[in-house]
Amino acid sequence: MGSNPTLSELFYVPIAQWIEHWIADPRVGGSNPLGHADDFTGAAVHIDSYEFGRMSVDGRSYSSDLILYPDGSINDRWWRREGHLLQVDDLDRTEKVRPEIIVIGIGAYGMMRVGEETRAYLDSLCDEMVIEKTQYAVERFNELSRLHSVEGMFHLTC
């Protein structure tokens, strides 16, 4: 009979695989060669409803602008330096997350603008970008996030 494996032999492969996954998964701070999460398993959050000034996400109601990340985390204190102008400085984790698709809701009446520099920056981080009035952006977010890694940025008012 063979000898019993040591503790380090038992855990070496699983720990090495975990570290490799941790480093390669952009949702937890790494970046894989493709730049996106290639093992995405579907929507981490679902937007239940949207009306002017209010959004419900997975049963929780919000009344401030939001960023929804592919890993399910939510920035519910998202403010832009210049209110109705989205700029690169307003994006806190997008470069680290590197979603496949970015969906931007520009308000009920489309008042939030996305500057050219910001568009170019976001284009460099994702495969597709959707910019719509928030009600339509919500529909696209829910539709796309079922199959893709999607980050959603939503201006909830005008």
N, C-alpha and C positions, 0 to 999 in steps of 0.2 A: 504494500500500500504506500501511496505517496504521502509526503508530509503535508500538514495543513498550511494553507497560504498565510502569509503575514498580512498584517493590517494594511501596510502600504501596497501590497500586491492586490488586495481586494479593492482598494479605492483609487489606484493610479489611473486606470482607464476612464472610469466615470468622471473623476475630477478633471482630467485632461480634456475630455469631451465638453464638460461644462465650461471650462475656461475658454476653449476654442469658440464655443457658441457665444459666450459673453462678449468676447472681443469682436467677433464677426457680426453680431446683431446690432444694427444701427439704432434699434429702439431702446437699447440700454447703453449707448455711448460709443459703440464701435462702428466700423464701416467695412462692409464686405466688398469684394472686387466689383460687384455690380452697382454698388452704391445704395441698394434698397434691400429691404427685408425679403429674402427669397423663400422664406418658410411661412409667409403670412397665412393665417388660418381663418380670416373673416373678421367682420366688424367687431371692434372692441366696445363701441358705444352705438346707441341708436337714438336719433332725435325723434322724440314722440310727437312734438308739436312746436309750431312757431306762430306767434302773433306779435304785432308791433310791441317792442320792448320786453318780450318774454319768450323764453325757449325752455322746453322741457326735454331733458336728456335722461334716459333710463329712469324715468319716474321722479326725477329731481328738477325743480323749477329754478331758473336763473333769470335775473333781470339786468345783467350787465353783459357786455360783449364777451365772446368766448373764443378760445382756441381749443379744439378737440384733437387730441393726438391719437395716432394709430394704436398705441399701447393701452388706450382707455383713460389716460390721465386728461384732466381738464384744467385749463387756465381760465378761471372765472374772474380774474382781476386784470383783464387785458385792456390796456389803455394805449392809445397812440399819441405820439408826441404832438402831432398836429391834427387831432380830432378826426377829420374826415379825409385825411390823406395817409394811406398806408405806406410806410417807408421801411427800408431794410432794418433800421434800428428798432423797429417795433416787433421784430420777430425774434422771440427769445430762444427757441429750441429747434427751429426748422432745419437749420444746417446739420445739427447733430442727428435728428430723426430721419431726414432724407426720405420722405414718403414717396410712393410712386406717383400719387396724384395729390394736388392741392386744390381745395375748393374754397373759394372766397365769396362770402355773402356780403354784398356792398350796401345793405340796408333795404328797408321796405320800399324806398323811393329811389334807390341807387345813388345816394349822396356821397358815399365813401369812394374816393378815387384810389387807384393803384398806380403809383408813379412809374414812369418808364424804367428807371434804374431798378426799382423793386421788381417789376415784371421780369426784367432780364436776370436778376439774381434768382428769383424763384424758378424761372425756366431752367436755370443751370442745376437746380436741385431735384427736379422731378421730371417725370415723363410727360405729364399732362397737367394743365392748369385750367380750372373752370372759374370764371368770374361772372356772377349773376346777382340779380336782386335776391335778397336773403330767402324769400319763400321758395324760389326755384333752386337756389343753392342747397337748401335743406333736402329737397327731393333728390338732387344729384348726389349729395353726400351719402344719404341712406342707400341709394341704388349702387353707387360705386364701392362703398366701404364693405359690402358683402363679399366682394371678390378681390379687393385691392387694399394696399396700405394707403390710407387717405388721412390727410390732415385737413381739418376744417377751421376756417377763421370766419367768425360771424359778427357783423355789426347788426345789432338788434333793433335799432330805431330807424331814423330817417335815412 
